[in-house]
Amino acid sequence: MENSNKRSESSSKWLHAHYDPLATLYTFSSCMCLADLHGDGDYKLIVADLGTGTHNMKLKVYKGTHLLSEHTIIDLPTGVVSFHMDTCDPRSPAIAVASGAHIYIYKNMRPFYKFTLPASSVCPSELEAWNQAKNEEIDINTLKEFLENIRAEVGESFLTARSQRFLMLDQDELEEFFHLHKQFPLKKQTVVTSLNSMKKSMAEEDAVSCLVLGTENQNVYVLEPDAFTILSAMSVPSVPVFMDVSGLFDVEFRIIVACRDGCLYTLKRGYKSARFCAKLKSQCVGLQRVNNNIIVGTMDDMLSSYNNKGKCQWSIKLPSNMVTLESLDIMQMGIRLVAVALGNGTVHFYQDKFLVDVLAAEDVVSAIRFGRFGREDNSLVMCMRGGGLSVKILKRTAKFESQDISETVRDLQNTKLNLPKKTKLFVDQTMREREHSIIMHRAFQHDLYRLRLTTARSYVNALTSSQNPVSYGAVDPLKLSAQVQGLGPKFVLHLELQNTSRNKPSVNLFLTFHCDARIYKIHKTYIPISFLAPGLPYNFVTPVECVSEMNVSDIIKVFVLKQGQSIPIITAMINMPVSECFQSV
């Protein structure tokens, strides 16, 4: 047994540095970070311990394998990041801990500043109910009925914490709770759900960074690193749970947000609200950005890759349920991997979609971080589900390569190319190209210019005659698309019209059609459109019947016009299919 363990360790790419099964660390990957706290090159491990979930929450600092210090946290932590808030020497970072509605800033592991999220507006009906109870206009039971009605109307998440707690109490506890809190003003305080950092103006490792935080009230804030004021406030359609930040705040940045509605959203500089990126098949477990790809792990045991436009590039099935994700940037090898901690107690390492290594952990890994720990650059720090702490170090001789990739490369190297013999015609054509290269190049350029000129003329003609399915006019920018359904002789024409402006609606429009009456009969030749809201697609349907028995097809023109004008705004040309019933005859 011992010999087999020694053989497995010798074949592994990781050195076993430390394992403490009695560390009693219960945390997530977002609550761990590695930082050079004193600017001496000795990186420490900072862990926000969840404790029991209600008490004994602590911020612990490890130097190597020893606990250096610990600090009490008032509320449940949701994120820990290290960032540089100034350019003073020595270049030691600050630690930001997200806990409840506050961000606690530590400098040299001493409390430095506390930032509180701005309070949200209280529901007017809820505020009125508490004021009436305070003025003894209604009793306690009536207050509870009012709050229950408000909860059924707007949802429990829109109530304040006081009202939520009040509705959870038993009947004999309501009186005491009300008299204890009635003198205090009613506030609705949100909480931090995710925390990250962003370089402000320079991309150096020790450059000044801004804090980026997502909140329960569906907002993303960027904080200024000196005064901790809100530099930018952006909204997302749902509560953000995972964020990946890239770029510089003063130049250009991109924030990928995974929300509780199972969607990915994108935020950029100048955005006030998030743009939709992709719809996930299940809830998100982890989010990492590798190069230009967004790697997402979901609860259906799938690891997927999306590009910036939200297109799924690949997706693989994992052998067990996923717990957490972490990216590995190995500078010496020039590669970036993704570590996936699974519920079966293993950690899988992927390069793109190829599995390159499997690490058997001592227990199920609940939190994982990769980076410099102590003096070692490539250290893997893992917290176990049972509270243990494990540290692995990447061997300097380790090589990550997929079995599929290596076999493909060997096959390509061993395969001889079947090059054809040079024929006399090939030799003659080569000599001709060498002798008349200038004349051939001029002829090619002449034909290319004529093609460009013809294309430009056709494009201008389409714009001036409105024979284009997209209108670029400033008054009514519209986009029209059409789809034909049916086999014939009866068809259904589906039209989709969209106003592409940002904030200006289109009014008093109508749709009309033109076709050969000997071939087609359109049942609704006039469709009025009274109002088009910006950005929303509107669908219109009209039946079309082929009345000709000649087994022919023709074009149906669709015009979008404004009332009082004879020139169409846009025109769509629909190539109708041949009716199937006439083909069978």
C-alpha positions in Angstrom: 0.0 0.0 0.0 2.8 2.4 0.9 4.6 1.5 -2.3 1.5 2.3 -4.4 1.2 5.7 -2.7 4.8 6.5 -3.4 4.4 5.5 -7.0 1.3 7.7 -7.4 3.1 10.7 -5.7 6.1 10.3 -8.0 3.9 10.2 -11.1 1.8 13.2 -9.9 2.6 16.7 -11.2 2.0 18.1 -7.6 4.2 18.0 -4.5 2.4 17.5 -1.2 3.4 20.5 0.9 1.0 20.5 3.8 -2.3 19.0 5.0 -4.0 19.9 8.3 -7.3 18.1 8.8 -8.0 20.0 12.0 -7.7 23.5 10.6 -11.5 24.1 10.9 -11.8 26.3 7.9 -15.3 26.6 6.4 -15.3 29.0 3.4 -15.8 29.4 -0.3 -13.3 30.3 -3.1 -14.5 33.9 -3.1 -13.5 34.3 0.5 -9.9 33.3 0.0 -7.0 35.3 -1.5 -3.2 35.3 -1.6 -1.4 38.6 -0.9 2.0 40.1 0.0 0.7 41.9 3.1 4.0 43.5 4.1 5.7 44.0 0.7 8.6 41.6 1.5 7.8 39.0 -1.2 6.4 36.5 1.4 2.8 35.9 0.3 0.2 35.1 3.0 -3.1 33.3 2.8 -6.1 35.3 3.9 -9.3 33.3 4.6 -12.7 34.6 5.7 -14.0 31.8 7.8 -17.8 31.3 7.9 -17.7 29.8 11.3 -21.1 28.2 12.2 -23.0 30.6 9.8 -24.4 32.7 12.7 -21.4 33.3 14.9 -17.7 32.8 15.2 -17.0 34.4 11.8 -13.3 35.3 11.6 -10.7 36.7 9.2 -7.6 34.4 9.4 -4.1 35.1 8.1 -1.8 32.2 7.4 2.0 32.5 7.0 3.1 29.2 5.5 1.4 26.5 7.6 1.0 28.6 10.7 -1.9 30.8 11.7 -0.4 34.3 12.0 -3.5 36.3 13.2 -7.3 36.2 13.2 -9.8 39.0 13.4 -13.5 38.9 14.3 -16.1 39.6 11.5 -19.5 40.9 12.5 -21.6 39.4 9.7 -21.4 36.5 7.3 -18.5 37.2 4.7 -19.3 37.0 1.0 -15.9 37.9 -0.5 -12.3 38.8 0.1 -9.9 40.6 -2.3 -6.5 42.2 -2.0 -5.9 45.5 -3.9 -3.5 48.5 -3.9 -5.2 51.7 -2.8 -2.2 54.0 -3.0 1.3 54.3 -4.4 3.1 54.6 -1.1 6.2 52.5 -0.3 6.4 49.8 0.7 3.9 48.5 -1.9 1.7 46.6 0.5 -1.9 45.8 -0.5 -5.0 46.4 1.5 -7.6 43.7 2.2 -11.3 44.2 1.5 -13.8 42.0 3.2 -17.5 42.0 2.1 -19.7 41.3 5.0 -23.4 42.1 5.0 -24.1 45.7 3.8 -20.5 46.8 4.5 -17.0 46.6 3.0 -14.3 46.4 5.6 -10.9 47.7 4.6 -7.8 46.4 6.4 -4.4 48.1 6.0 -1.5 46.1 7.5 -4.2 43.9 8.9 -5.6 46.7 11.0 -9.1 48.2 10.5 -8.7 51.2 8.2 -12.2 52.1 6.7 -15.7 50.8 6.5 -17.8 51.5 3.4 -21.6 51.1 3.7 -23.8 50.5 0.7 -26.4 53.2 0.0 -29.8 52.3 1.5 -32.7 51.4 -0.9 -36.0 53.1 -0.8 -38.6 51.6 1.5 -42.0 50.5 0.1 -44.4 53.4 0.8 -47.3 51.1 2.0 -44.9 49.3 4.3 -43.6 52.6 5.8 -47.2 53.8 6.3 -48.2 50.6 8.1 -45.4 50.9 10.6 -46.1 54.6 11.1 -49.8 53.8 11.8 -48.8 51.2 14.3 -46.3 53.5 16.0 -49.0 56.2 16.3 -51.4 53.5 17.8 -53.8 53.9 14.9 -53.7 50.1 14.3 -52.9 47.2 16.6 -50.2 44.6 16.2 -52.4 42.0 14.6 -53.6 44.5 12.0 -50.0 45.5 11.3 -49.1 41.8 10.6 -52.1 41.5 8.2 -51.0 44.6 6.4 -47.4 43.3 6.0 -48.6 39.9 4.8 -50.7 41.6 2.1 -47.8 43.7 1.1 -45.6 40.6 0.9 -48.1 38.8 -1.2 -48.3 41.8 -3.5 -44.6 42.8 -4.0 -42.7 39.8 -2.8 -40.7 39.2 0.4 -37.4 40.4 -1.0 -38.8 43.9 -1.4 -39.6 44.2 2.3 -37.2 45.5 4.9 -35.4 43.1 7.2 -37.5 44.3 10.1 -40.7 43.4 8.4 -39.4 40.0 7.3 -38.3 39.2 10.9 -41.6 40.5 12.3 -43.6 38.1 10.0 -41.4 35.1 11.1 -42.2 35.6 14.9 -44.8 33.8 16.9 -47.8 35.5 18.2 -46.5 35.9 21.8 -43.2 37.5 20.5 -44.8 40.2 18.2 -45.5 42.7 21.0 -42.0 42.7 22.5 -40.4 42.9 19.0 -42.6 45.9 18.0 -41.9 47.9 21.2 -38.2 47.2 20.8 -37.9 48.6 17.3 -40.7 51.0 16.8 -38.7 54.1 17.8 -36.0 53.5 15.1 -36.5 54.7 11.5 -37.4 52.0 9.0 -34.5 51.3 6.6 -34.0 48.8 3.8 -30.3 47.9 3.6 -29.0 45.7 0.8 -26.1 43.3 1.1 -23.0 42.5 -1.0 -23.3 39.3 -3.0 -20.0 39.3 -4.9 -16.7 41.2 -4.7 -13.8 41.8 -7.2 -11.2 44.4 -8.1 -10.2 46.3 -11.2 -7.1 48.2 -12.1 -7.8 51.9 -12.4 -5.4 53.4 -14.9 -2.3 51.1 -15.2 -2.1 47.3 -15.7 0.9 46.7 -13.5 0.6 44.1 -10.8 1.0 46.7 -8.0 -1.1 49.4 -9.7 -3.9 51.2 -7.9 -7.2 49.2 -8.2 -10.9 49.9 -7.7 -13.3 47.6 -5.9 -16.1 46.1 -7.9 -19.1 44.8 -5.9 -22.5 43.3 -6.8 -25.4 43.8 -4.4 -28.7 42.1 -3.6 -30.7 45.0 -5.1 -29.4 44.1 -8.6 -26.7 46.7 -8.8 -22.9 46.7 -9.6 -20.8 49.4 -8.1 -17.2 50.5 -8.8 -15.6 52.2 -5.8 -12.9 54.8 -5.9 -9.8 53.5 -4.1 -8.9 56.6 -2.1 -12.1 58.1 -0.8 -14.3 55.0 -1.4 -16.9 56.9 -3.3 -19.0 55.3 -6.0 -17.4 56.0 -9.4 -19.9 54.1 -11.4 -23.3 52.5 -10.7 -24.7 49.9 -13.1 -27.8 47.7 -12.9 -28.3 44.1 -13.9 -31.6 42.3 -14.5 -31.1 39.9 -11.6 -28.9 39.5 -8.4 -25.2 39.0 -9.4 -23.5 35.9 -7.9 -20.3 35.7 -9.8 -18.2 38.4 -11.5 -15.1 38.4 -13.7 -13.4 41.8 -14.3 -10.9 42.6 -17.0 -9.5 45.9 -18.4 -8.8 49.3 -16.9 -11.5 51.6 -15.4 -10.0 54.8 -17.0 -9.5 53.2 -20.4 -11.9 50.3 -21.2 -13.2 47.5 -19.0 -15.5 44.5 -19.3 -17.4 42.8 -16.4 -19.0 39.4 -17.0 -21.8 38.8 -14.5 -23.5 35.5 -13.8 -26.9 36.1 -12.1 -29.5 34.1 -10.2 -31.8 34.0 -13.2 -29.3 31.6 -14.9 -28.0 34.2 -17.5 -24.7 35.8 -18.3 -24.6 39.6 -18.7 -21.9 42.0 -19.9 -21.1 45.5 -18.5 -18.7 47.9 -20.2 -17.5 51.4 -19.7 -20.4 53.9 -20.2 -23.1 51.2 -19.7 -25.9 52.1 -17.2 -27.5 48.7 -17.5 -26.2 45.2 -18.4 -26.4 43.7 -21.8 -27.6 40.1 -22.2 -24.8 37.7 -23.2 -26.0 34.1 -22.9 -28.7 31.9 -21.3 -27.3 29.0 -19.3 -29.0 25.6 -19.2 -28.7 25.5 -15.4 -27.6 27.6 -12.4 -24.0 28.8 -12.4 -21.5 27.2 -10.0 -18.4 29.0 -11.1 -17.2 31.6 -13.6 -13.7 32.2 -14.9 -12.4 34.1 -17.9 -9.5 32.4 -19.8 -8.0 34.5 -22.6 -11.1 35.6 -24.6 -13.3 32.7 -23.5 -15.8 32.6 -20.6 -15.6 29.3 -18.8 -18.8 28.5 -16.9 -19.6 25.5 -14.6 -23.3 24.8 -14.0 -25.3 22.6 -11.7 -26.1 20.1 -14.4 -22.5 18.9 -14.2 -21.5 20.7 -17.5 -18.4 22.7 -18.1 -19.0 25.1 -21.0 -17.1 27.8 -22.9 -18.7 31.0 -24.3 -17.3 33.8 -26.4 -17.9 37.5 -25.7 -21.0 37.4 -27.9 -22.6 34.6 -25.9 -22.1 31.8 -28.4 -21.4 28.4 -26.8 -18.1 27.1 -28.3 -18.0 23.7 -26.5 -19.5 21.9 -23.6 -18.4 18.7 -21.8 -20.0 16.5 -19.2 -18.2 16.1 -15.9 -18.0 12.7 -14.1 -19.4 14.2 -10.8 -21.1 17.3 -9.5 -19.1 20.5 -9.6 -18.2 22.4 -6.4 -16.0 25.3 -7.4 -13.8 26.7 -10.2 -10.4 28.3 -10.3 -8.1 29.5 -13.1 -4.4 28.6 -13.1 -2.1 31.1 -14.9 1.3 29.2 -15.1 3.7 31.9 -16.4 6.7 29.6 -16.8 4.8 27.4 -19.3 2.8 30.2 -20.9 -0.5 28.4 -20.4 -3.8 28.9 -18.5 -5.7 26.0 -17.1 -9.0 25.7 -15.3 -9.2 23.7 -12.1 -12.6 22.1 -11.4 -13.2 20.7 -7.9 -15.7 17.8 -8.0 -17.9 16.2 -5.4 -16.1 12.9 -5.7 -13.0 14.4 -4.0 -10.9 15.0 -7.2 -9.7 18.1 -8.9 -9.7 18.1 -12.7 -7.5 20.4 -14.8 -8.6 21.4 -18.2 -6.8 23.2 -21.0 -9.6 24.4 -23.3 -11.9 21.3 -23.4 -9.1 18.8 -22.9 -8.4 17.1 -19.6 -4.7 17.4 -18.8 -4.5 16.3 -15.2 -6.5 14.8 -12.3 -5.5 15.4 -8.6 -6.9 13.2 -5.9 -7.6 15.4 -2.8 -7.8 14.3 0.8 -11.5 15.3 1.0 -14.1 17.1 -1.1 -12.7 20.5 -2.0 -15.0 23.4 -1.1 -12.6 26.3 -1.8 -9.5 26.5 -4.0 -7.0 29.2 -4.8 -3.9 29.2 -7.1 -1.0 31.6 -7.0 2.1 32.5 -5.0 2.1 31.3 -1.4 5.2 32.0 0.6 8.1 32.0 -1.8 6.5 29.4 -4.2 4.9 30.8 -7.4 2.7 27.9 -8.3 0.9 26.9 -5.1 -2.5 25.3 -5.0 -4.4 26.0 -1.7 -7.5 24.0 -1.0 -10.0 24.1 1.9 -11.9 20.9 2.4 -15.6 20.3 3.2 -14.6 18.8 6.5 -12.6 21.9 7.5 -9.1 20.7 6.5 -6.4 22.8 4.8 -4.2 21.4 2.0 -1.4 23.0 0.1 0.1 21.5 -3.1 3.1 22.8 -5.1 3.5 22.3 -8.9 6.6 20.5 -9.8 9.1 22.4 -12.0 9.3 19.4 -14.3 5.5 19.0 -14.7 4.1 19.1 -18.3 0.4 19.5 -19.1 -0.7 17.8 -22.3 -3.8 16.0 -23.3 -3.6 12.5 -24.5 -5.8 13.3 -27.5 -3.6 16.3 -28.4 -0.3 14.3 -28.1 -1.6 11.4 -30.2 -2.8 13.8 -32.9 0.5 15.6 -33.1 2.4 12.3 -33.4 0.1 11.1 -36.1 0.6 14.3 -38.1 4.3 14.1 -37.7 4.5 10.5 -38.9 2.1 11.0 -41.8 3.8 11.7 -45.2 2.1 14.3 -47.4 1.0 12.9 -50.8 2.4 15.6 -53.0 1.4 15.3 -56.7 4.1 15.5 -59.4 4.6 18.7 -61.3 3.0 18.4 -64.7 4.1 20.3 -67.9 0.9 22.5 -67.7 1.9 23.5 -64.1 5.4 24.4 -65.2 4.1 26.4 -68.2 1.6 28.3 -66.0 4.4 29.1 -63.5 6.6 30.5 -66.3 3.7 32.6 -67.6 3.0 34.1 -64.2 6.6 35.1 -63.7 6.9 36.7 -67.2 3.5 38.6 -67.1 3.1 39.2 -63.4 2.7 43.0 -63.7 0.0 42.7 -66.4 -1.9 40.1 -64.5 -1.8 42.2 -61.3 -3.1 45.3 -63.1 -5.9 43.2 -64.7 -6.9 41.8 -61.3 -6.9 45.3 -59.7 -9.0 46.7 -62.6 -11.6 44.0 -62.1 -11.6 44.5 -58.4 -12.2 48.2 -58.7 -15.1 47.5 -61.1 -16.6 45.1 -58.7 -16.4 47.6 -55.8 -17.9 50.3 -58.0 -20.8 48.0 -59.1 -21.4 47.1 -55.5 -21.4 50.7 -54.3 -23.8 51.7 -57.0 -26.2 48.8 -56.1 -26.0 49.8 -52.5 -26.8 53.4 -53.1 -29.6 52.4 -55.5 -31.1 50.2 -52.7 -30.9 53.0 -50.2 -32.5 55.7 -52.4 -35.3 53.4 -53.6 -35.9 52.0 -50.1 -35.4 48.4 -51.4 -33.6 47.4 -48.3 -35.0 45.4 -45.3 -33.2 47.8 -42.9 -33.8 51.5 -42.7 -31.0 53.8 -41.5 -33.0 57.0 -41.5 -32.9 59.3 -38.4 -36.7 59.7 -38.4 -37.9 56.0 -38.4 -35.0 53.5 -38.2 -36.7 50.1 -38.7 -35.7 46.5 -39.4 -38.0 44.1 -41.2 -37.7 40.3 -41.5 -40.1 37.8 -43.1 -40.6 34.1 -43.0 -42.9 31.9 -45.1 -44.6 28.8 -43.5 -46.6 26.2 -45.3 -46.3 23.8 -48.3 -49.0 25.3 -50.5 -51.2 26.2 -52.0 -52.0 28.1 -48.7 -49.1 29.8 -47.0 -48.7 31.9 -43.9 -46.5 35.0 -44.1 -44.9 35.9 -40.7 -43.4 39.5 -40.6 -41.3 40.8 -37.7 -40.9 44.6 -37.5 -38.6 46.3 -35.0 -37.8 49.9 -34.2 -34.0 50.1 -33.9 -33.8 53.5 -32.3 -32.8 54.0 -28.7 -35.6 56.1 -27.2 -37.8 57.3 -30.0 -41.0 55.4 -30.9 -42.5 55.1 -34.4 -46.1 56.0 -35.0 -48.7 56.0 -37.8 -47.1 53.2 -39.9 -48.7 50.5 -42.0 -47.8 47.4 -44.0 -48.9 46.8 -47.5 -48.1 44.1 -50.2 -47.6 43.9 -53.9 -47.7 40.6 -55.9 -48.9 39.2 -59.2 -52.7 38.8 -58.7 -52.7 35.9 -61.3 -50.4 33.8 -59.0 -51.1 34.9 -55.3 -54.0 36.1 -53.3 -53.2 38.0 -50.1 -56.0 38.0 -47.6 -54.8 41.0 -45.5 -53.3 43.6 -47.9 -53.3 46.4 -45.4 -52.0 46.1 -41.8 -52.1 49.3 -39.7 -49.3 49.9 -37.1 -50.2 52.6 -34.7 -47.2 52.4 -32.4 -43.7 50.8 -32.3 -41.8 50.9 -29.1 -38.0 51.1 -29.4 -36.1 47.8 -29.3 -39.2 45.5 -29.1 -40.0 43.1 -32.0 -43.6 43.2 -33.3 -45.0 40.2 -35.2 -47.7 40.4 -37.9 -49.3 37.5 -39.8 -51.2 37.4 -43.1 -52.4 34.3 -45.1 -51.3 33.9 -48.7 -52.9 31.6 -51.2 -51.4 30.4 -54.5 -54.3 30.6 -57.1 -52.2 29.7 -60.2 -52.1 26.1 -61.5 -49.0 26.8 -63.7 -46.5 25.4 -61.1 -44.7 28.7 -60.9 -43.5 30.9 -58.0 -43.0 34.7 -57.8 -41.8 37.5 -55.5 -44.0 39.2 -53.0 -42.9 42.7 -52.0 -43.6 44.0 -48.5 -43.7 47.8 -48.0 -43.5 49.7 -44.8 -45.0 53.2 -45.2 -45.9 56.1 -43.1 -49.3 57.6 -43.4 -49.4 60.6 -45.7 -46.2 59.5 -47.6 -46.0 57.6 -50.9 -42.3 56.6 -50.7 -41.8 53.4 -48.6 -39.5 53.5 -45.6 -38.2 49.9 -46.2 -39.0 47.2 -48.7 -38.6 43.4 -48.3 -38.5 41.0 -51.3 -39.9 37.6 -50.4 -39.1 34.7 -52.8 -42.1 32.4 -52.5 -41.6 28.6 -52.8 -43.3 26.5 -55.4 -46.6 25.0 -54.1 -46.1 21.3 -53.3 -49.6 20.2 -54.3 -48.9 21.4 -57.9 -45.5 19.7 -57.9 -47.0 16.4 -57.0 -49.5 16.6 -59.8 
